[in-house]
Amino acid sequence: MRDIAPRILLIACGALAREVLAIIEQRALKNVHLTCLPAKLHNYPSKIPDGVRAKINEARGRYDKILVLYGDCGTGGMLDAVLQEEGVERIPGPHCYAFFSGLQRFAQIMDDDPTKFFLTDFLARHFDKLIVSGFGLDRNPQIKELLFGNYRGVIYLAQTRDAELVGYAERAAEKLGLPLEIIETGYGELGSFLSPTTLA
């Protein structure tokens, strides 16, 4: 008798949707499904734990396993407290910058120079909406120094080799008046976490 693969739900930040769907497609994970919370919740991290809990409660009884693709993301441990109560595992790390670049590598980057502003594919693509408009730089350009005056550079953690995204990252760095460094990370520890062992 053929074993039936367990039904698995991934609850992710909307900023990771494209990458997670790419991994699911590349690995032909027919038993793995994705649901996302809006990426804009990063501006309101206190709402992330309750949002994740609601997704978990909606999925109870319909999936054999639930995994969460969020770092702590500014919740101050509140997300981990919810996941412990619910008995659900999440990807290790404080945020997507760390698990894209690798936890040890990110720690080393920060030890070497903590004055960097980070971009991912998602943030490069949506920089104008999330940063320029989101922080009001288009309406109040004078606050750029207040918000970004302590940064000394931009690091673009690239999940894909995409000339268009590189162009977006270059323009983002130019708008901030900072030099750009590009590090090709691929899916990093996100790809490792979504391994056959974790998804068993």
NORURJO-V954770 format. One record per residue. N is the residue number from 1. NEAR is the number of other C-alpha atoms within 10 Angstrom. Layout:
N/NEAR ; N/NEAR
This chain:
1/3 ; 2/4 ; 3/5 ; 4/7 ; 5/13 ; 6/13 ; 7/16 ; 8/21 ; 9/22 ; 10/21 ; 11/24 ; 12/23 ; 13/24 ; 14/20 ; 15/21 ; 16/19 ; 17/20 ; 18/11 ; 19/19 ; 20/22 ; 21/15 ; 22/12 ; 23/16 ; 24/17 ; 25/12 ; 26/9 ; 27/12 ; 28/10 ; 29/15 ; 30/11 ; 31/14 ; 32/20 ; 33/16 ; 34/17 ; 35/14 ; 36/18 ; 37/17 ; 38/13 ; 39/17 ; 40/13 ; 41/15 ; 42/16 ; 43/14 ; 44/12 ; 45/16 ; 46/16 ; 47/14 ; 48/24 ; 49/19 ; 50/13 ; 51/16 ; 52/21 ; 53/18 ; 54/11 ; 55/20 ; 56/22 ; 57/10 ; 58/10 ; 59/17 ; 60/11 ; 61/9 ; 62/11 ; 63/15 ; 64/13 ; 65/19 ; 66/23 ; 67/22 ; 68/22 ; 69/25 ; 70/24 ; 71/22 ; 72/21 ; 73/21 ; 74/16 ; 75/18 ; 76/12 ; 77/13 ; 78/18 ; 79/25 ; 80/18 ; 81/13 ; 82/15 ; 83/18 ; 84/12 ; 85/10 ; 86/12 ; 87/11 ; 88/15 ; 89/15 ; 90/20 ; 91/19 ; 92/18 ; 93/18 ; 94/17 ; 95/16 ; 96/26 ; 97/19 ; 98/21 ; 99/25 ; 100/23 ; 101/23 ; 102/18 ; 103/19 ; 104/11 ; 105/13 ; 106/15 ; 107/14 ; 108/12 ; 109/16 ; 110/12 ; 111/10 ; 112/9 ; 113/12 ; 114/14 ; 115/16 ; 116/20 ; 117/17 ; 118/17 ; 119/21 ; 120/24 ; 121/23 ; 122/18 ; 123/20 ; 124/25 ; 125/18 ; 126/17 ; 127/20 ; 128/18 ; 129/12 ; 130/16 ; 131/15 ; 132/19 ; 133/13 ; 134/13 ; 135/17 ; 136/15 ; 137/16 ; 138/14 ; 139/10 ; 140/11 ; 141/12 ; 142/11 ; 143/14 ; 144/17 ; 145/11 ; 146/9 ; 147/12 ; 148/16 ; 149/13 ; 150/12 ; 151/16 ; 152/16 ; 153/20 ; 154/23 ; 155/19 ; 156/27 ; 157/25 ; 158/23 ; 159/18 ; 160/15 ; 161/12 ; 162/10 ; 163/9 ; 164/11 ; 165/19 ; 166/18 ; 167/13 ; 168/18 ; 169/29 ; 170/20 ; 171/16 ; 172/24 ; 173/22 ; 174/13 ; 175/13 ; 176/20 ; 177/16 ; 178/19 ; 179/13 ; 180/20 ; 181/15 ; 182/15 ; 183/13 ; 184/14 ; 185/19 ; 186/16 ; 187/22 ; 188/18 ; 189/20 ; 190/22 ; 191/15 ; 192/13 ; 193/18 ; 194/20 ; 195/12 ; 196/10 ; 197/8 ; 198/11 ; 199/19 ; 200/12
